[in-house]
Amino acid sequence: TLKRICGVDEEDLLDMLAEIRALDPRPGLAFSGGASDAIVADVEVRAANDGSWAVELNADTLPRVLVDNVYFARVSSHAKDQAEKDFLAECLQNANWLTRKI
C-alpha cells in the first residue's frame, strides 16, 4: 500500500493526499496569454538542387505601398501651368520609384 511505500501513518498519508489534490493540475495556464496567433516567417530558406541554399523574402509579409493614380489625376487636372504639371509628374515618378524600392 501507499502508506507502507511512503513509510507514513494514515494521518500523514491523508495530509499528503490533500496537499496533492490542492495543487493545480495545469500550472502553465497561468502564463498563457490566450490563443496565440500563427507566426509567419519573413524569409524562407530552402535547399536548392545543387546543394546550395536559397533564401527568399516572403511576399505575404511585405508592406503594401501603392501610389493612388486617381488622386494624382485629380490633383494634376487642377495644375495651373506647365511648371506645376512638371512638378506633379516628377512627384509621381519619385513616388513610383519609392514603392518599387520598398
Steps between C-alpha positions, in 0.01 A plus 500: 500500500593863467539543879757225510690625192516853641567384854227716653192446713138550387484865615820601318385322185168688508688830545727415205202412280321822598809699407526326163129556428541872577764538227411646161501222239575755224742754648612626158158650428582783740762618249283455194403815318200338338490380144824570318517620143681300238851625431584573137866501400648811334737287293492147367817291478503200269760252387564538127555207264873575472552471877504875568239692695243742359371779723186682386289775654146394580296738285197457728682678784619798296321832545259603228581852384319633196473830317145624459486585129139622525607759757796597281268551201265713708781719634681534168177602323499814718858595412509863386806491276762272349737548795238358739430209262873427476533515879208260550637262235835499681325430830314207342823366356669525842205332671504213250875461548454492878230232487726279288787542747290416805 
